[in-house]
Amino acid sequence: MTDNRITIDDIARELGISKTTVSRAISGKGRIGPATREKVLAYIKEHDYRPNPLAKGLAQSKTYNIAWVFPGDSQVTELPFFQKCMLGVSDVAASQDNDILLCMVYEDDRSNLERIVKNRKVDGVILARTLFKDPCVEFLLQSRIPFVTIGSTPYKNVFQIDNDHIGACKELTEVLLLKGMKNIALIGGNENHVVNRSRRDGYLKAFSELNIPVNNDIIYMNSDSKPMVVRAVTDALDKEVDCILCTDDMITEFALDEIRKQGLSIPDDIRIASFYNSPVLENHRPAITSLDYDPKQIGAEACNTLFALMNGEDIPKKRLLQYDVTLKRSTQ
């Protein structure tokens, strides 16, 4: 019969040894004979002893917590991405006997993150979003706590896990250009978000590599609200574009709504595609050409990288994950 409530005192008393000896056997540190260590470990296994997390943390100067830092100013359509990322983080953290502390930040407010780091509530941090000018990254670099970003960052000496946004967006744009669409508009979000810059760069790289001139008049960045997307769509249609590319699913949804309101048919009157697929677009008819990533995988990879970093392992500064280009009827 097992009893998880037994303590180091109980083990020491039962085996007739000191508490220090029991602690050394459990931690594997300090001078202790092999026979004594084996006796302690056998007793622990038989009684299914599990060290008290708080006492274990105090002994090793660890909290056994990691922070999952996500943007409080994210749109509703972005939440499924962060939720799936957190599932990946949670799976890996649980496998390492760690818990997750949720922390919400904003573009102009990192106070929640500062508080938990300064109060030593966590051993490491995962940032769910990166900004071109990023107060959270700047603070974490100064604090010297181990951290990993989901998304690329221009800051040096930061460990990053990202999807290959430039490669993916370049490939999708190239496919559309090679299908004969030369006048392709791009509607993108806030340029302070690194992901939006990366997706724009992939779009531009496709034109460059195919030696096709870019029309900057049909590139509409910083369209991060529905009225701005509507204006961009209206202007692009007035300029008789072949196709509208959107940097994410929210912008795509706004664009689709405006196209419907104008009484246009997809793909007969205008083609459209998204640089990010999500459940928001899954039920649209016709089906929307898009790029597919695995949010749970990127969360798991970020968490694995954080534990490797905390353990002092030699790991690459940046890793890019793969993607799928899914061509559907909206660009036929």
N, C-alpha and C positions, 0 to 999 in steps of 0.2 A: 504493500500500500504506500502510495507516495504522499508527501505533504510539503507543498511549496512554501509553508510558513516557517520552516526551520531556519535558524540563523547560524552565523559563523560561531557564535557562542555554543550553540547546541552541538555542532560538529566537533568543536574542540573538546567539549566535555565528554562526548560519546567515545572519541578516539584517544582521550587522555593526552592531548597535546595542546600547545598554546594557540591563541587566536592568530598570532603573527604567523605561525607555521601554516595554519589553514589558509590565510590570505596569500602567502607566498606560493602555496600549491595551486591556488585558483588562478593567480595572475601570471604564474610562470616566472616570476622575478624573485631575486634574492636567493640566499644559500639554503638549500633544503635537500635532504637525501632522496635518491630516486625511489626507494622503497616507501618512504613516508608520503611522497607526492602521489604515488600510485594508490596508496591506502586512502588518501583523502579523495582523490578523483573517483575511486570506486564507490566510496560512500555517497558522494554527490550524485553519481549516476544512479545508484540504487534508490535514492530518496528523491530524485528529480529536483534537486536543489537549484534555485535560480537566484543569483545575487540581487539584492535590492537595488534598483536602478539609481536611486538618489545617492546611496552610499557608494555604489560603484563609480558614479560620476564624480563624486567628491574625491575619491581615492585617486582617480586618473585625471583630474582637472578637466572633465568633460561634462557636457550637458546631455549628450545623446539626443540633441535636437538639431534640426536644420531648418532654415527659414525658406519658405516659398514666397517670393516677393512678386506680386502681380499688380497691374495697374487698376486703380480704383476708378479711373476715368475712361475705361474701355467701353466700347459700344456693346449692346446686348448681343449682337451677332458675333462678337469676338469671344464671348464667354465659353462656348463649347470648345474652342481651341485651348483655352487656358485650363479648362476642366480636364480635358483629355491629357494634356501635358502633366497635370498634377497626378493623374492616375499612374502614369509612368514613374514619376518621382516617388509616389507613395509605395509602389511595389518594391522598388530598389531600397528605399529607406527602411521599410519593414524587414527586408532580408538582412539588414545590418543592425537590427534592434534599435533603430532610431525612429523618432517621432517628427512630425512636420508641424512647424509653427507658421501659421498664415500671417502674412504681413501685406497690408495694402498701401501703395504709394501713388503719388500723382506727379505729373510733369514738373510742378513747381512746389512739391511738398514731399520731402523724404523723412519727415520727423518720426514716423512709426519705425522705419528701418533703423534710424539712428538710436532710438531708445532701446530696441532689443539687442543691438550690437554692443552699445555702451554698457548695458546692464548684464552682458555676458549670458544672454538667454540661449544662444545657439553656438554651435561649433563651426558652421559654414552656411553659405547663402547661395541660393539659385535665383537669379533675376529672370523673370519671365518675358521681359521686353527691354530692348535697348533703344536709346535715343542718340542722335548725333551729338547733341550737347546733353550729357547725362549726369545729373547731380548724384544719382545713386552709385554709379561706377566711380565717380570722383571720390565720394565718401569712403567706399569700400577699399579703394586703393590706399587711402590714407590710414584706414583702420587696421590694415594688414590681416584681416580675417580671410580665410580661404573662401573664394566665391567663383561661380561659373555663370556665364550669361547664356540664355537661350536667345540666339540672334547675334549677328556680327556687331562689332563696335570699332570705332577708329582709335580707341585708347590702346596704348601699348601695354604689354605684360598682363593681358586679360585672357583667361581660358574661356573659349567660346565653342558652343555647339550650335550649328545652324543648318537649315536646309540650303541647298544650292540654288538660291533664288536667282542669281545672275544667270547661271547655266540653264535653269529651267525656263525662265522668261525669254532668254535668247532663243532657245529651241522652239518654243511655241510660236514666237513671233516669226522666226525663219520659216516654219511650216506654212504659216498664213501668207507670207510674202511669196513663197514658192508656188502657192496655189493661185497666184495672180492678183492678190490684194496688195496694192502698192500704197494706197492712201489710208493708212491705219491710224486711227486716233488712239491716244492713251489718256485715260482718266485715272489719276492717282491720288492717294491720301497725303497726309501731313508729311512734309519732307524732313521734319525733325525725327521721324521714326526711321531708323536705319533700314528696316525691311522695305519701306516704300522707295527709298533711294536705290536699293539693290535691284528691285524689280524694274524700276525705270532704266537703270544701267543695262540690264539684260535686254530690254526692248531696243535701246540705242545700239547695243553691240550687234544685234541681228542685222540692222540696216548697214552698219559699218562693214561687217564681214561679207555681205552680199553686194557691197558697193552701190547701195540704193540711197539717194539723198533723203534726209530726214526733214519733214515739214514741222518746224517747231511751233507753228501756229495751231496745230491740232494736238499739242501735248498740254494737258490740263492737270498740273500737280496742285497739291494743297486743297483738293476738292473733298473736304472732310465733313460735309453736311449735305442733306438732301437738296436744298436750294442751289448749292454750288454745283452738284452733280447734274441737276436739271439744266442749269445754264450751260454747262459743258456739253451735254448731249445735244441741246438745241443748236449750239454753235457748230458742233461737229456735223450735224445733219445738214445745216445750212451750207456747209462747205463740201457736201456730197462725199463724205468719207465712205470707203468700202466696208470698214469694220471698226468696231469700238472695242478696245482692250481695256479692261478694268483691273486695277491692282489687287482688289480683294472682293469677297463675296457681298459685303454690304454695299459697296459702290455699284457692283453689278446689279443687285436687287433694285436700287434706286434708278439705275439706267433702264432696266427692263420695264419698270413701272411707267417711266416717261415715254418710252417707245410705244407702249400700249396706248397711253393717253393720246398720242399723236396719230393713232390709227394705223401704225406701220406693222408689217409682218416680218417675222424673223424665220428664216434667213432671206426671204424673197426681197425685202426692201432694204434691210440692213443686217449685217452679221455682227455677232457679239461673242466675246470670250472673257473668261476670268483667270487671273493669275493665282487664284486660290479657290478651291472647291470646299464646300461645307454642306451640312444638311439644309441650309437656307436655299440652296440651288437644286437640291436633289429631285424635287417634285415638279420642277418647271418644264413646261412643254412649249416649244421643242427643248430637248435636253441641251445643256450648256457646255460647250467646249471649255476645259479647265485644266489646271494643274493640281495633282493630288500629292499631298504629303501625309506623313503619319505622326500626328501630334504626340501620341503616347510614346512612340519610339524616341522622339527628341527629348521628352521629359526623362525617360529612363536613361538615355545616354548622358544627359546633363548630370543626373544624380550619380551615376557610376563615375563620371569624371570628377565630381566633387569629392567623393570618397577616396579616389586615387590621389587627388591633390592633398587631402588631409592626411593621408598615409605617407606622404613624401615620395610618391612614385614619380618616375620620369615619364611625362605624358606630353603629347603635342599641344601647342597653344590653341589650335583651331581644328575642328573637324566638321566637314560638310556631309550631310546625309542626302540620300537619293530621292528621286521624285518620279512621278508618272505623268506623261502628257496624254490626256484623254480627249480625243477628237470626237465631237458629237454634232448633231444636226444644226446647231446654231451657227456653224461656220461653213456649212456645205455650200 
